[in-house]
């Protein structure tokens, strides 16, 4: 891989409020057109998980949730809504840690994150929460294939969500769904500028692209998609976000 001399980030804000069964690939094509662009080979489309979840109907009305005794107990101890806590627990495959009102869980996808990725931001309705998409990799692949069929261009697709990080304050966008691009670049075995052989350098480029896109998408700008142009990648390589999940045997935080 060569370092691109220049990259362009374009926020795609001309989208309607997404509702169940909307065609996200079609929305992306129209948003790119409205921005005065067309898709090119080698473009990367970053899509926030929230509109994927909305399109897939992954919204829960808290009025329909009956909390367990455990959810009631935890919520009462920390001033939380027990219905929200219940949804978080239902969406988790494993509770990693519960402390100071924070639930760190492992989702069925394998992601370790706060509250199983359940949140109420940018969701219509006073007591509605949004879940993670059921299969972000499959959705990314469907969008990738649809754009290829409609435009003829190989457009990599990354579905992104904001995660916290061990040892660091603040959240960053990471890739939870990937298609049309390898999510990792392995530099091990290559020589650095001084001839030393790199031993551990594996870059999570899908996460880096997701984080870069957040700079133009924002959290309150109603800009749920971004186009990245100028990043060089081998479009013969395919990948998925599953490759970004660390093996439990080497995960020091497990």
C-alpha positions, 0 to 999 in steps of 0.5 A: 500500500502507498500513502495517498498524497491527498484524500477528500471527505464529503459529508452527505447531508441531503437525506430524509429521515430514514424509516423502515424498509428504505433502500440505503443504496438508493439514498446514497446514490441520490445524496451523492448526486445532490452533492454534485458527484457520482460514485467512482471506482475506489470510493469509500462510503461510510454509513452511520449504524443509526440509519441502518438500524432505522431502515431495518426497524431496529427500534424499541418502544420502551413502553413495550418492555417489561424489565426483569427484577435484576434490571429494576435493581440495577436501575434503582441503584444508579438512577437509570431507566429499568426498561433501557437496562432491560433492553441492554441486557437482552442485546448482550451475549455477555456482561463484561463489567457493571460498575458505577452505573456503566454496563460494558457488554459483549454483543451477539456480533462479538463487539465489546461496548457500552450498553450493547450499543443501545442508545436513544440519540438521533431517534424520533420519539420520547421513549424509543431506543435504537439497537445495533443492526442485526448483521452489519457486514451483510448490510454493508455487502448488500449496499456494496453490491447494489451500488456496483449494479447501479453505478458500475463502480467498486465502492467500499462500504463501512458501517460505523458506530462510536465506541469508547477505548481502553486507556483513552478518553472520548469516543471514536467511530469504528467499523462494525460492518465492512464490504468491498475492502480489507479492514486490516493492512498487515505490515509485518515482515516489511522493512521500515525506513531504517531497514528494521523488520516490522513485527506487530504493525497491523493497521485497522484501516476500516476503523481509521476510515470510519473515524475520518468520516466522523469529522464531516458527519458529526453527531448533530449535523443530520449527516449520516453518510460520508464519501471518502475519495483518494484512499488507495486500496486493492479492490480485489480484496474482500473483508468483513468487520469480524476480522477486527474482533480480537481473538479471546486468547489474546484479548488482555481486556477480556 
